[in-house]
Amino acid sequence: MFFAAFPNYKNTFSRVESSGNTVSISGFAFWSEEKPHDTVLWSARIENDLVAEWRIHEDTPANRRLLHLAE
């Protein structure tokens, strides 16, 4: 249903960091030609070589520090 509503949706990852079993990513979510992209943070927890948890975070200074993506 999500991709039917946003057929042009795509993510662009600009930075990927890993530490232990956690991967932190910063980048952009593109919705459509009418709506500009949004900056986004993602995180993944890896267990047994599989993604056990995938989260989307608001791009805030606090979340960048939490995910070790602060500049």
N, CA, C, O and CB atoms as a CASP TS submission, in Angstrom:
PFRMAT TS
TARGET T0000
AUTHOR 0000-0000-0000
METHOD Language model
MODEL 1
PARENT N/A
ATOM      1  N   MET     1       0.818  -1.183   0.000  1.00  0.00           N
ATOM      2  CA  MET     1       0.000   0.000   0.000  1.00  0.00           C
ATOM      3  C   MET     1       0.874   1.264   0.000  1.00  0.00           C
ATOM      4  O   MET     1       0.558   2.226  -0.700  1.00  0.00           O
ATOM      5  CB  MET     1      -0.937  -0.012   1.205  1.00  0.00           C
ATOM      6  N   PHE     2       1.963   1.273   0.771  1.00  0.00           N
ATOM      7  CA  PHE     2       2.846   2.434   0.838  1.00  0.00           C
ATOM      8  C   PHE     2       3.398   2.774  -0.544  1.00  0.00           C
ATOM      9  O   PHE     2       3.333   3.926  -0.974  1.00  0.00           O
ATOM     10  CB  PHE     2       3.997   2.177   1.820  1.00  0.00           C
ATOM     11  N   PHE     3       3.942   1.769  -1.243  1.00  0.00           N
ATOM     12  CA  PHE     3       4.569   2.033  -2.537  1.00  0.00           C
ATOM     13  C   PHE     3       3.541   2.350  -3.620  1.00  0.00           C
ATOM     14  O   PHE     3       3.876   2.982  -4.622  1.00  0.00           O
ATOM     15  CB  PHE     3       5.409   0.841  -2.960  1.00  0.00           C
ATOM     16  N   ALA     4       2.312   1.923  -3.434  1.00  0.00           N
ATOM     17  CA  ALA     4       1.256   2.325  -4.363  1.00  0.00           C
ATOM     18  C   ALA     4       0.956   3.815  -4.203  1.00  0.00           C
ATOM     19  O   ALA     4       0.682   4.510  -5.182  1.00  0.00           O
ATOM     20  CB  ALA     4      -0.025   1.488  -4.130  1.00  0.00           C
ATOM     21  N   ALA     5       1.011   4.294  -2.966  1.00  0.00           N
ATOM     22  CA  ALA     5       0.763   5.716  -2.704  1.00  0.00           C
ATOM     23  C   ALA     5       1.937   6.588  -3.119  1.00  0.00           C
ATOM     24  O   ALA     5       1.747   7.747  -3.490  1.00  0.00           O
ATOM     25  CB  ALA     5       0.465   5.932  -1.231  1.00  0.00           C
ATOM     26  N   PHE     6       3.154   6.043  -3.060  1.00  0.00           N
ATOM     27  CA  PHE     6       4.373   6.795  -3.397  1.00  0.00           C
ATOM     28  C   PHE     6       5.221   5.975  -4.364  1.00  0.00           C
ATOM     29  O   PHE     6       6.263   5.455  -3.966  1.00  0.00           O
ATOM     30  CB  PHE     6       5.191   7.144  -2.111  1.00  0.00           C
ATOM     31  N   PRO     7       4.805   5.845  -5.622  1.00  0.00           N
ATOM     32  CA  PRO     7       5.522   4.976  -6.565  1.00  0.00           C
ATOM     33  C   PRO     7       6.949   5.440  -6.890  1.00  0.00           C
ATOM     34  O   PRO     7       7.770   4.632  -7.322  1.00  0.00           O
ATOM     35  CB  PRO     7       4.738   4.880  -7.842  1.00  0.00           C
ATOM     36  N   ASN     8       7.251   6.716  -6.690  1.00  0.00           N
ATOM     37  CA  ASN     8       8.599   7.228  -6.965  1.00  0.00           C
ATOM     38  C   ASN     8       9.492   7.257  -5.731  1.00  0.00           C
ATOM     39  O   ASN     8      10.613   7.762  -5.791  1.00  0.00           O
ATOM     40  CB  ASN     8       8.510   8.616  -7.545  1.00  0.00           C
ATOM     41  N   TYR     9       9.007   6.721  -4.612  1.00  0.00           N
ATOM     42  CA  TYR     9       9.765   6.761  -3.354  1.00  0.00           C
ATOM     43  C   TYR     9      11.095   6.032  -3.505  1.00  0.00           C
ATOM     44  O   TYR     9      11.169   4.936  -4.061  1.00  0.00           O
ATOM     45  CB  TYR     9       8.945   6.136  -2.205  1.00  0.00           C
ATOM     46  N   LYS    10      12.140   6.673  -2.994  1.00  0.00           N
ATOM     47  CA  LYS    10      13.452   6.012  -2.945  1.00  0.00           C
ATOM     48  C   LYS    10      14.275   6.642  -1.836  1.00  0.00           C
ATOM     49  O   LYS    10      14.047   7.787  -1.446  1.00  0.00           O
ATOM     50  CB  LYS    10      14.198   6.121  -4.316  1.00  0.00           C
ATOM     51  N   ASN    11      15.223   5.888  -1.342  1.00  0.00           N
ATOM     52  CA  ASN    11      16.157   6.364  -0.329  1.00  0.00           C
ATOM     53  C   ASN    11      17.523   6.516  -0.952  1.00  0.00           C
ATOM     54  O   ASN    11      17.934   5.709  -1.786  1.00  0.00           O
ATOM     55  CB  ASN    11      16.212   5.406   0.880  1.00  0.00           C
ATOM     56  N   THR    12      18.223   7.555  -0.544  1.00  0.00           N
ATOM     57  CA  THR    12      19.608   7.770  -0.943  1.00  0.00           C
ATOM     58  C   THR    12      20.433   7.833   0.321  1.00  0.00           C
ATOM     59  O   THR    12      20.216   8.707   1.160  1.00  0.00           O
ATOM     60  CB  THR    12      19.776   9.070  -1.799  1.00  0.00           C
ATOM     61  N   PHE    13      21.368   6.927   0.471  1.00  0.00           N
ATOM     62  CA  PHE    13      22.224   6.889   1.654  1.00  0.00           C
ATOM     63  C   PHE    13      23.485   7.684   1.364  1.00  0.00           C
ATOM     64  O   PHE    13      24.173   7.430   0.375  1.00  0.00           O
ATOM     65  CB  PHE    13      22.569   5.423   2.060  1.00  0.00           C
ATOM     66  N   SER    14      23.790   8.653   2.232  1.00  0.00           N
ATOM     67  CA  SER    14      24.980   9.472   2.033  1.00  0.00           C
ATOM     68  C   SER    14      26.101   9.113   3.007  1.00  0.00           C
ATOM     69  O   SER    14      27.267   9.421   2.757  1.00  0.00           O
ATOM     70  CB  SER    14      24.628  10.936   2.178  1.00  0.00           C
ATOM     71  N   ARG    15      25.750   8.466   4.107  1.00  0.00           N
ATOM     72  CA  ARG    15      26.775   8.065   5.082  1.00  0.00           C
ATOM     73  C   ARG    15      26.317   6.787   5.781  1.00  0.00           C
ATOM     74  O   ARG    15      25.167   6.678   6.207  1.00  0.00           O
ATOM     75  CB  ARG    15      27.044   9.206   6.128  1.00  0.00           C
ATOM     76  N   VAL    16      27.224   5.831   5.891  1.00  0.00           N
ATOM     77  CA  VAL    16      26.939   4.563   6.562  1.00  0.00           C
ATOM     78  C   VAL    16      28.050   4.304   7.564  1.00  0.00           C
ATOM     79  O   VAL    16      29.229   4.325   7.212  1.00  0.00           O
ATOM     80  CB  VAL    16      26.814   3.382   5.538  1.00  0.00           C
ATOM     81  N   GLU    17      27.675   4.062   8.807  1.00  0.00           N
ATOM     82  CA  GLU    17      28.630   3.754   9.878  1.00  0.00           C
ATOM     83  C   GLU    17      28.192   2.449  10.546  1.00  0.00           C
ATOM     84  O   GLU    17      26.998   2.166  10.641  1.00  0.00           O
ATOM     85  CB  GLU    17      28.715   4.928  10.930  1.00  0.00           C
ATOM     86  N   SER    18      29.158   1.663  11.003  1.00  0.00           N
ATOM     87  CA  SER    18      28.797   0.451  11.734  1.00  0.00           C
ATOM     88  C   SER    18      29.649   0.338  12.983  1.00  0.00           C
ATOM     89  O   SER    18      30.801   0.771  13.027  1.00  0.00           O
ATOM     90  CB  SER    18      28.966  -0.802  10.848  1.00  0.00           C
ATOM     91  N   SER    19      29.043  -0.257  13.994  1.00  0.00           N
ATOM     92  CA  SER    19      29.719  -0.505  15.264  1.00  0.00           C
ATOM     93  C   SER    19      29.059  -1.721  15.893  1.00  0.00           C
ATOM     94  O   SER    19      27.867  -1.697  16.200  1.00  0.00           O
ATOM     95  CB  SER    19      29.650   0.747  16.218  1.00  0.00           C
ATOM     96  N   GLY    20      29.824  -2.773  16.084  1.00  0.00           N
ATOM     97  CA  GLY    20      29.257  -3.998  16.631  1.00  0.00           C
ATOM     98  C   GLY    20      28.178  -4.525  15.710  1.00  0.00           C
ATOM     99  O   GLY    20      28.419  -4.740  14.522  1.00  0.00           O
ATOM    100  N   ASN    21      26.987  -4.733  16.252  1.00  0.00           N
ATOM    101  CA  ASN    21      25.892  -5.262  15.431  1.00  0.00           C
ATOM    102  C   ASN    21      24.905  -4.173  14.997  1.00  0.00           C
ATOM    103  O   ASN    21      23.769  -4.476  14.631  1.00  0.00           O
ATOM    104  CB  ASN    21      25.149  -6.347  16.199  1.00  0.00           C
ATOM    105  N   THR    22      25.335  -2.907  15.037  1.00  0.00           N
ATOM    106  CA  THR    22      24.467  -1.792  14.665  1.00  0.00           C
ATOM    107  C   THR    22      25.025  -1.057  13.454  1.00  0.00           C
ATOM    108  O   THR    22      26.219  -0.767  13.385  1.00  0.00           O
ATOM    109  CB  THR    22      24.300  -0.821  15.842  1.00  0.00           C
ATOM    110  N   VAL    23      24.153  -0.763  12.507  1.00  0.00           N
ATOM    111  CA  VAL    23      24.499   0.039  11.336  1.00  0.00           C
ATOM    112  C   VAL    23      23.660   1.311  11.410  1.00  0.00           C
ATOM    113  O   VAL    23      22.445   1.244  11.594  1.00  0.00           O
ATOM    114  CB  VAL    23      24.247  -0.749   9.983  1.00  0.00           C
ATOM    115  N   SER    24      24.306   2.473  11.265  1.00  0.00           N
ATOM    116  CA  SER    24      23.633   3.773  11.287  1.00  0.00           C
ATOM    117  C   SER    24      23.823   4.430   9.931  1.00  0.00           C
ATOM    118  O   SER    24      24.912   4.386   9.358  1.00  0.00           O
ATOM    119  CB  SER    24      24.183   4.685  12.435  1.00  0.00           C
ATOM    120  N   ILE    25      22.765   5.036   9.422  1.00  0.00           N
ATOM    121  CA  ILE    25      22.771   5.579   8.062  1.00  0.00           C
ATOM    122  C   ILE    25      22.133   6.968   8.075  1.00  0.00           C
ATOM    123  O   ILE    25      21.132   7.195   8.755  1.00  0.00           O
ATOM    124  CB  ILE    25      22.015   4.631   7.076  1.00  0.00           C
ATOM    125  N   SER    26      22.718   7.886   7.322  1.00  0.00           N
ATOM    126  CA  SER    26      22.082   9.186   7.082  1.00  0.00           C
ATOM    127  C   SER    26      21.876   9.341   5.587  1.00  0.00           C
ATOM    128  O   SER    26      22.634   8.798   4.783  1.00  0.00           O
ATOM    129  CB  SER    26      22.943  10.364   7.655  1.00  0.00           C
ATOM    130  N   GLY    27      20.847  10.085   5.224  1.00  0.00           N
ATOM    131  CA  GLY    27      20.581  10.289   3.811  1.00  0.00           C
ATOM    132  C   GLY    27      19.291  11.036   3.587  1.00  0.00           C
ATOM    133  O   GLY    27      18.884  11.874   4.392  1.00  0.00           O
ATOM    134  N   PHE    28      18.647  10.712   2.462  1.00  0.00           N
ATOM    135  CA  PHE    28      17.463  11.437   2.021  1.00  0.00           C
ATOM    136  C   PHE    28      16.383  10.462   1.571  1.00  0.00           C
ATOM    137  O   PHE    28      16.675   9.407   1.009  1.00  0.00           O
ATOM    138  CB  PHE    28      17.814  12.408   0.885  1.00  0.00           C
ATOM    139  N   ALA    29      15.148  10.828   1.825  1.00  0.00           N
ATOM    140  CA  ALA    29      13.997  10.101   1.295  1.00  0.00           C
ATOM    141  C   ALA    29      13.346  10.994   0.249  1.00  0.00           C
ATOM    142  O   ALA    29      13.006  12.144   0.526  1.00  0.00           O
ATOM    143  CB  ALA    29      12.976   9.708   2.435  1.00  0.00           C
ATOM    144  N   PHE    30      13.177  10.465  -0.936  1.00  0.00           N
ATOM    145  CA  PHE    30      12.550  11.199  -2.045  1.00  0.00           C
ATOM    146  C   PHE    30      11.145  10.643  -2.223  1.00  0.00           C
ATOM    147  O   PHE    30      10.963   9.432  -2.351  1.00  0.00           O
ATOM    148  CB  PHE    30      13.388  11.073  -3.382  1.00  0.00           C
ATOM    149  N   TRP    31      10.157  11.524  -2.232  1.00  0.00           N
ATOM    150  CA  TRP    31       8.760  11.098  -2.317  1.00  0.00           C
ATOM    151  C   TRP    31       8.192  11.223  -3.718  1.00  0.00           C
ATOM    152  O   TRP    31       7.640  10.264  -4.259  1.00  0.00           O
ATOM    153  CB  TRP    31       7.920  11.901  -1.364  1.00  0.00           C
ATOM    154  N   SER    32       8.326  12.402  -4.304  1.00  0.00           N
ATOM    155  CA  SER    32       7.762  12.649  -5.625  1.00  0.00           C
ATOM    156  C   SER    32       8.358  13.938  -6.169  1.00  0.00           C
ATOM    157  O   SER    32       9.059  14.663  -5.462  1.00  0.00           O
ATOM    158  CB  SER    32       6.205  12.730  -5.571  1.00  0.00           C
ATOM    159  N   GLU    33       8.074  14.206  -7.411  1.00  0.00           N
ATOM    160  CA  GLU    33       8.558  15.447  -8.026  1.00  0.00           C
ATOM    161  C   GLU    33       7.940  16.669  -7.350  1.00  0.00           C
ATOM    162  O   GLU    33       8.560  17.732  -7.309  1.00  0.00           O
ATOM    163  CB  GLU    33       8.241  15.460  -9.533  1.00  0.00           C
ATOM    164  N   GLU    34       6.738  16.531  -6.826  1.00  0.00           N
ATOM    165  CA  GLU    34       6.042  17.651  -6.192  1.00  0.00           C
ATOM    166  C   GLU    34       6.535  17.906  -4.768  1.00  0.00           C
ATOM    167  O   GLU    34       6.487  19.038  -4.287  1.00  0.00           O
ATOM    168  CB  GLU    34       4.547  17.390  -6.176  1.00  0.00           C
ATOM    169  N   LYS    35       6.999  16.876  -4.108  1.00  0.00           N
ATOM    170  CA  LYS    35       7.433  17.013  -2.709  1.00  0.00           C
ATOM    171  C   LYS    35       8.953  16.883  -2.658  1.00  0.00           C
ATOM    172  O   LYS    35       9.496  15.887  -3.137  1.00  0.00           O
ATOM    173  CB  LYS    35       6.747  15.936  -1.788  1.00  0.00           C
ATOM    174  N   PRO    36       9.642  17.853  -2.095  1.00  0.00           N
ATOM    175  CA  PRO    36      11.096  17.745  -2.010  1.00  0.00           C
ATOM    176  C   PRO    36      11.511  16.611  -1.078  1.00  0.00           C
ATOM    177  O   PRO    36      10.701  16.072  -0.324  1.00  0.00           O
ATOM    178  CB  PRO    36      11.700  19.067  -1.529  1.00  0.00           C
ATOM    179  N   HIS    37      12.769  16.271  -1.148  1.00  0.00           N
ATOM    180  CA  HIS    37      13.287  15.188  -0.310  1.00  0.00           C
ATOM    181  C   HIS    37      13.361  15.607   1.159  1.00  0.00           C
ATOM    182  O   HIS    37      13.439  16.792   1.483  1.00  0.00           O
ATOM    183  CB  HIS    37      14.673  14.754  -0.802  1.00  0.00           C
ATOM    184  N   ASP    38      13.336  14.619   2.021  1.00  0.00           N
ATOM    185  CA  ASP    38      13.475  14.829   3.460  1.00  0.00           C
ATOM    186  C   ASP    38      14.788  14.203   3.909  1.00  0.00           C
ATOM    187  O   ASP    38      15.153  13.124   3.441  1.00  0.00           O
ATOM    188  CB  ASP    38      12.263  14.223   4.245  1.00  0.00           C
ATOM    189  N   THR    39      15.503  14.870   4.813  1.00  0.00           N
ATOM    190  CA  THR    39      16.669  14.226   5.411  1.00  0.00           C
ATOM    191  C   THR    39      16.168  13.213   6.433  1.00  0.00           C
ATOM    192  O   THR    39      15.198  13.465   7.148  1.00  0.00           O
ATOM    193  CB  THR    39      17.634  15.276   6.075  1.00  0.00           C
ATOM    194  N   VAL    40      16.836  12.069   6.494  1.00  0.00           N
ATOM    195  CA  VAL    40      16.381  10.965   7.333  1.00  0.00           C
ATOM    196  C   VAL    40      17.593  10.248   7.913  1.00  0.00           C
ATOM    197  O   VAL    40      18.672  10.232   7.320  1.00  0.00           O
ATOM    198  CB  VAL    40      15.490   9.979   6.527  1.00  0.00           C
ATOM    199  N   LEU    41      17.388   9.656   9.086  1.00  0.00           N
ATOM    200  CA  LEU    41      18.374   8.765   9.694  1.00  0.00           C
ATOM    201  C   LEU    41      17.718   7.396   9.831  1.00  0.00           C
ATOM    202  O   LEU    41      16.532   7.298  10.145  1.00  0.00           O
ATOM    203  CB  LEU    41      18.875   9.310  11.091  1.00  0.00           C
ATOM    204  N   TRP    42      18.484   6.353   9.599  1.00  0.00           N
ATOM    205  CA  TRP    42      18.009   4.987   9.758  1.00  0.00           C
ATOM    206  C   TRP    42      18.995   4.235  10.645  1.00  0.00           C
ATOM    207  O   TRP    42      20.165   4.605  10.742  1.00  0.00           O
ATOM    208  CB  TRP    42      17.841   4.281   8.377  1.00  0.00           C
ATOM    209  N   SER    43      18.517   3.191  11.281  1.00  0.00           N
ATOM    210  CA  SER    43      19.413   2.295  12.007  1.00  0.00           C
ATOM    211  C   SER    43      18.942   0.863  11.812  1.00  0.00           C
ATOM    212  O   SER    43      17.750   0.595  11.660  1.00  0.00           O
ATOM    213  CB  SER    43      19.468   2.658  13.519  1.00  0.00           C
ATOM    214  N   ALA    44      19.895  -0.039  11.819  1.00  0.00           N
ATOM    215  CA  ALA    44      19.597  -1.463  11.697  1.00  0.00           C
ATOM    216  C   ALA    44      20.395  -2.218  12.751  1.00  0.00           C
ATOM    217  O   ALA    44      21.568  -1.933  12.993  1.00  0.00           O
ATOM    218  CB  ALA    44      19.924  -1.991  10.262  1.00  0.00           C
ATOM    219  N   ARG    45      19.733  -3.184  13.368  1.00  0.00           N
ATOM    220  CA  ARG    45      20.418  -4.087  14.297  1.00  0.00           C
ATOM    221  C   ARG    45      20.516  -5.433  13.595  1.00  0.00           C
ATOM    222  O   ARG    45      19.522  -5.969  13.106  1.00  0.00           O
ATOM    223  CB  ARG    45      19.656  -4.206  15.689  1.00  0.00           C
ATOM    224  N   ILE    46      21.731  -5.970  13.555  1.00  0.00           N
ATOM    225  CA  ILE    46      22.011  -7.200  12.827  1.00  0.00           C
ATOM    226  C   ILE    46      22.162  -8.353  13.813  1.00  0.00           C
ATOM    227  O   ILE    46      22.876  -8.243  14.809  1.00  0.00           O
ATOM    228  CB  ILE    46      23.284  -7.050  11.961  1.00  0.00           C
ATOM    229  N   GLU    47      21.486  -9.452  13.526  1.00  0.00           N
ATOM    230  CA  GLU    47      21.623 -10.677  14.308  1.00  0.00           C
ATOM    231  C   GLU    47      21.714 -11.851  13.348  1.00  0.00           C
ATOM    232  O   GLU    47      20.887 -11.983  12.445  1.00  0.00           O
ATOM    233  CB  GLU    47      20.431 -10.857  15.300  1.00  0.00           C
ATOM    234  N   ASN    48      22.714 -12.703  13.537  1.00  0.00           N
ATOM    235  CA  ASN    48      22.902 -13.883  12.676  1.00  0.00           C
ATOM    236  C   ASN    48      22.951 -13.511  11.197  1.00  0.00           C
ATOM    237  O   ASN    48      22.384 -14.200  10.349  1.00  0.00           O
ATOM    238  CB  ASN    48      21.780 -14.892  12.913  1.00  0.00           C
ATOM    239  N   ASP    49      23.645 -12.398  10.902  1.00  0.00           N
ATOM    240  CA  ASP    49      23.820 -11.901   9.534  1.00  0.00           C
ATOM    241  C   ASP    49      22.516 -11.464   8.860  1.00  0.00           C
ATOM    242  O   ASP    49      22.466 -11.359   7.635  1.00  0.00           O
ATOM    243  CB  ASP    49      24.470 -12.964   8.698  1.00  0.00           C
ATOM    244  N   LEU    50      21.466 -11.209   9.638  1.00  0.00           N
ATOM    245  CA  LEU    50      20.193 -10.730   9.113  1.00  0.00           C
ATOM    246  C   LEU    50      19.784  -9.454   9.842  1.00  0.00           C
ATOM    247  O   LEU    50      20.190  -9.229  10.982  1.00  0.00           O
ATOM    248  CB  LEU    50      19.098 -11.813   9.253  1.00  0.00           C
ATOM    249  N   VAL    51      18.988  -8.628   9.190  1.00  0.00           N
ATOM    250  CA  VAL    51      18.456  -7.428   9.836  1.00  0.00           C
ATOM    251  C   VAL    51      17.363  -7.858  10.811  1.00  0.00           C
ATOM    252  O   VAL    51      16.306  -8.336  10.402  1.00  0.00           O
ATOM    253  CB  VAL    51      17.900  -6.404   8.779  1.00  0.00           C
ATOM    254  N   ALA    52      17.628  -7.684  12.092  1.00  0.00           N
ATOM    255  CA  ALA    52      16.660  -8.045  13.128  1.00  0.00           C
ATOM    256  C   ALA    52      15.726  -6.879  13.451  1.00  0.00           C
ATOM    257  O   ALA    52      14.597  -7.082  13.896  1.00  0.00           O
ATOM    258  CB  ALA    52      17.386  -8.499  14.396  1.00  0.00           C
ATOM    259  N   GLU    53      16.212  -5.653  13.220  1.00  0.00           N
ATOM    260  CA  GLU    53      15.413  -4.464  13.521  1.00  0.00           C
ATOM    261  C   GLU    53      15.840  -3.352  12.574  1.00  0.00           C
ATOM    262  O   GLU    53      17.033  -3.143  12.359  1.00  0.00           O
ATOM    263  CB  GLU    53      15.578  -4.024  15.017  1.00  0.00           C
ATOM    264  N   TRP    54      14.879  -2.643  12.012  1.00  0.00           N
ATOM    265  CA  TRP    54      15.114  -1.511  11.117  1.00  0.00           C
ATOM    266  C   TRP    54      14.280  -0.356  11.634  1.00  0.00           C
ATOM    267  O   TRP    54      13.068  -0.486  11.807  1.00  0.00           O
ATOM    268  CB  TRP    54      14.755  -1.857   9.620  1.00  0.00           C
ATOM    269  N   ARG    55      14.927   0.779  11.882  1.00  0.00           N
ATOM    270  CA  ARG    55      14.208   1.939  12.414  1.00  0.00           C
ATOM    271  C   ARG    55      14.491   3.171  11.563  1.00  0.00           C
ATOM    272  O   ARG    55      15.562   3.317  10.976  1.00  0.00           O
ATOM    273  CB  ARG    55      14.604   2.202  13.882  1.00  0.00           C
ATOM    274  N   ILE    56      13.510   4.039  11.518  1.00  0.00           N
ATOM    275  CA  ILE    56      13.634   5.342  10.862  1.00  0.00           C
ATOM    276  C   ILE    56      13.583   6.385  11.957  1.00  0.00           C
ATOM    277  O   ILE    56      12.721   6.336  12.834  1.00  0.00           O
ATOM    278  CB  ILE    56      12.501   5.578   9.784  1.00  0.00           C
ATOM    279  N   HIS    57      14.522   7.343  11.904  1.00  0.00           N
ATOM    280  CA  HIS    57      14.638   8.370  12.935  1.00  0.00           C
ATOM    281  C   HIS    57      14.552   9.751  12.306  1.00  0.00           C
ATOM    282  O   HIS    57      15.028   9.964  11.191  1.00  0.00           O
ATOM    283  CB  HIS    57      15.956   8.216  13.715  1.00  0.00           C
ATOM    284  N   GLU    58      13.951  10.677  13.016  1.00  0.00           N
ATOM    285  CA  GLU    58      13.965  12.072  12.596  1.00  0.00           C
ATOM    286  C   GLU    58      15.408  12.569  12.628  1.00  0.00           C
ATOM    287  O   GLU    58      16.171  12.231  13.533  1.00  0.00           O
ATOM    288  CB  GLU    58      13.044  12.950  13.509  1.00  0.00           C
ATOM    289  N   ASP    59      15.768  13.370  11.636  1.00  0.00           N
ATOM    290  CA  ASP    59      17.138  13.899  11.560  1.00  0.00           C
ATOM    291  C   ASP    59      17.261  15.096  12.497  1.00  0.00           C
ATOM    292  O   ASP    59      16.987  16.234  12.116  1.00  0.00           O
ATOM    293  CB  ASP    59      17.507  14.305  10.091  1.00  0.00           C
ATOM    294  N   THR    60      17.679  14.816  13.731  1.00  0.00           N
ATOM    295  CA  THR    60      17.906  15.856  14.736  1.00  0.00           C
ATOM    296  C   THR    60      19.330  15.716  15.265  1.00  0.00           C
ATOM    297  O   THR    60      19.920  14.641  15.154  1.00  0.00           O
ATOM    298  CB  THR    60      16.862  15.757  15.903  1.00  0.00           C
ATOM    299  N   PRO    61      19.891  16.776  15.833  1.00  0.00           N
ATOM    300  CA  PRO    61      21.225  16.656  16.425  1.00  0.00           C
ATOM    301  C   PRO    61      21.300  15.554  17.487  1.00  0.00           C
ATOM    302  O   PRO    61      22.301  14.842  17.569  1.00  0.00           O
ATOM    303  CB  PRO    61      21.635  17.983  17.038  1.00  0.00           C
ATOM    304  N   ALA    62      20.248  15.410  18.300  1.00  0.00           N
ATOM    305  CA  ALA    62      20.253  14.377  19.345  1.00  0.00           C
ATOM    306  C   ALA    62      20.290  12.980  18.732  1.00  0.00           C
ATOM    307  O   ALA    62      21.028  12.116  19.207  1.00  0.00           O
ATOM    308  CB  ALA    62      19.016  14.521  20.252  1.00  0.00           C
ATOM    309  N   ASN    63      19.502  12.750  17.683  1.00  0.00           N
ATOM    310  CA  ASN    63      19.513  11.434  17.038  1.00  0.00           C
ATOM    311  C   ASN    63      20.825  11.177  16.319  1.00  0.00           C
ATOM    312  O   ASN    63      21.298  10.040  16.292  1.00  0.00           O
ATOM    313  CB  ASN    63      18.354  11.313  16.056  1.00  0.00           C
ATOM    314  N   ARG    64      21.428  12.217  15.730  1.00  0.00           N
ATOM    315  CA  ARG    64      22.743  12.030  15.098  1.00  0.00           C
ATOM    316  C   ARG    64      23.789  11.624  16.134  1.00  0.00           C
ATOM    317  O   ARG    64      24.637  10.775  15.858  1.00  0.00           O
ATOM    318  CB  ARG    64      23.188  13.322  14.377  1.00  0.00           C
ATOM    319  N   ARG    65      23.733  12.222  17.321  1.00  0.00           N
ATOM    320  CA  ARG    65      24.672  11.826  18.389  1.00  0.00           C
ATOM    321  C   ARG    65      24.392  10.396  18.851  1.00  0.00           C
ATOM    322  O   ARG    65      25.318   9.606  19.037  1.00  0.00           O
ATOM    323  CB  ARG    65      24.573  12.801  19.594  1.00  0.00           C
ATOM    324  N   LEU    66      23.116  10.068  19.032  1.00  0.00           N
ATOM    325  CA  LEU    66      22.721   8.726  19.456  1.00  0.00           C
ATOM    326  C   LEU    66      23.214   7.655  18.476  1.00  0.00           C
ATOM    327  O   LEU    66      23.651   6.582  18.890  1.00  0.00           O
ATOM    328  CB  LEU    66      21.199   8.647  19.594  1.00  0.00           C
ATOM    329  N   LEU    67      23.140   7.953  17.189  1.00  0.00           N
ATOM    330  CA  LEU    67      23.530   6.995  16.161  1.00  0.00           C
ATOM    331  C   LEU    67      24.983   7.141  15.725  1.00  0.00           C
ATOM    332  O   LEU    67      25.421   6.476  14.786  1.00  0.00           O
ATOM    333  CB  LEU    67      22.636   7.143  14.968  1.00  0.00           C
ATOM    334  N   HIS    68      25.723   8.000  16.396  1.00  0.00           N
ATOM    335  CA  HIS    68      27.146   8.234  16.091  1.00  0.00           C
ATOM    336  C   HIS    68      27.325   8.749  14.659  1.00  0.00           C
ATOM    337  O   HIS    68      28.245   8.346  13.948  1.00  0.00           O
ATOM    338  CB  HIS    68      27.962   6.932  16.289  1.00  0.00           C
ATOM    339  N   LEU    69      26.431   9.641  14.258  1.00  0.00           N
ATOM    340  CA  LEU    69      26.509  10.265  12.934  1.00  0.00           C
ATOM    341  C   LEU    69      26.744  11.774  13.022  1.00  0.00           C
ATOM    342  O   LEU    69      26.659  12.478  12.016  1.00  0.00           O
ATOM    343  CB  LEU    69      25.229   9.989  12.151  1.00  0.00           C
ATOM    344  N   ALA    70      27.040  12.271  14.234  1.00  0.00           N
ATOM    345  CA  ALA    70      27.284  13.703  14.409  1.00  0.00           C
ATOM    346  C   ALA    70      28.552  14.093  13.660  1.00  0.00           C
ATOM    347  O   ALA    70      29.541  13.361  13.642  1.00  0.00           O
ATOM    348  CB  ALA    70      27.402  14.069  15.916  1.00  0.00           C
ATOM    349  N   GLU    71      28.489  15.255  13.052  1.00  0.00           N
ATOM    350  CA  GLU    71      29.658  15.752  12.298  1.00  0.00           C
ATOM    351  C   GLU    71      30.705  16.307  13.232  1.00  0.00           C
ATOM    352  O   GLU    71      31.754  16.768  12.780  1.00  0.00           O
ATOM    353  CB  GLU    71      29.241  16.831  11.290  1.00  0.00           C
TER
END
